[in-house]
Each structure stands twice: as C-alpha cells, then as structure tokens.
Amino acid sequence: MAATNYFITTHPANQSLGRQLSDMEQAIEQQFDCQIDKTKYSLIVWHQRLYFGYDSTSKNRPLESEVAQFLAANFHEFRFIDEFEID
C-alpha cells in the first residue's frame, strides 16, 4: 500500500479540494463501475494527500494509475495533490 506521488504543488494551501471529494468519489464509481468505501483527505500546510478505499464488495478495482489519469483529466483541482493512493 505504497503512496505514489503525483503533481507536486507549489501553490498556496487555499487550493484545497476538500469540497470536491464527493464529486470525485461519484465520478470514479461511475467511470470504473466500482464501490468506494472510504475517502480520506488531509491538508497540512501545502501538502495535500488523497486516499480512496474500495469497498470489499466492489465489482471492479481499477489501478491507481488509471484513477489518477481519470481524475487529472476531469478535475482541475487534482493537479494540486502531492500524494494519491487508492486501495
């Protein structure tokens, strides 16, 4: 369960994507036909970490790289994430 770094940010912390989490979760579930059980987001100074965890009954479990590409293409805010993990 190693975190992978994406899109290292040098932008101010006010680029927080906390409000976008629900939209991201729904979009992932629809795009990949999977179920997300939990979502964690943390913002510490300028460091933002995003985690999605699959439900044990999830039909599909797309790769972290697939989900990262999808989020980057569909959510402008995702480029401010320092660490992204889906498990």
N, C-alpha and C positions, 0 to 999 in steps of 0.2 A: 504494500500500500504506500508506495513512494509518491510524493508530490512532484509534479512536473511544473517547471517554471514557464510561463507564457507572458509576453507583452510587459516587460518590466517598465514600471511607470516612473516618470519624473514630474508628474502633475500633482497639484495640491490635493489634499485629502477631501476637499469638497466634491470631488468626482465620485463620491460614494455611490455604489449601485444597490444599496440596501432596498430601495423601493422597487427594483427590477426583478428581485429574486422570484417572486411568484410567477411573473410573466415568463422568465427563463425556464422555470420548472415545467410549466404547462407546455411551452414550446418543445422542450426536449421530449416530454412524454408523447406528444402528438407526432413529432417527426420520426422518432425511433420506436414507437409502439412499446413503451416500457413504463414501469411504475417507479416513481421516486418516493422513498420512504421518509428521508430527512434531508434537510438543506441547512448548511452552516455557512455563515458569512462573518468575517471579522475584519475590522479596520483598526490597525494600530499605527498611529502617526500617518505615514504614507504607504504602509504595507497592507495590501488587501489580499485576503485569502478566501477562496470559494470552494465549497465541497458539496457534492450531491451524493447521496447514498441510495442505491437501488433497494426496493422492497424485495423481500425473499421470494415473493410470488411473481416477480416481474417476468414477463414473457421474453423480453429481449434485454440484453446488456451491452449496448454499444461501447466501443472502445473510447478511452479518454480522448484520444486524438480526434476521433470522429465528432465527439460532442464539442470539443474545443473549437474545431473548424466551423461547426454549425453556429455556435454562439458568437464567434468572431465575425461571421458573415451577416448575422441577423441582429446583433445587439452591439451598438456603438460603444456602450459602457464596458463591454468585456475587455477591450484593449487596455483598460487600466488595472487589470488583475495581475498580481505578482505570482500567485500560486493557485493552481487549479487542480482539483482532484475529483474523480468520480469513481465510486467503488460499488 
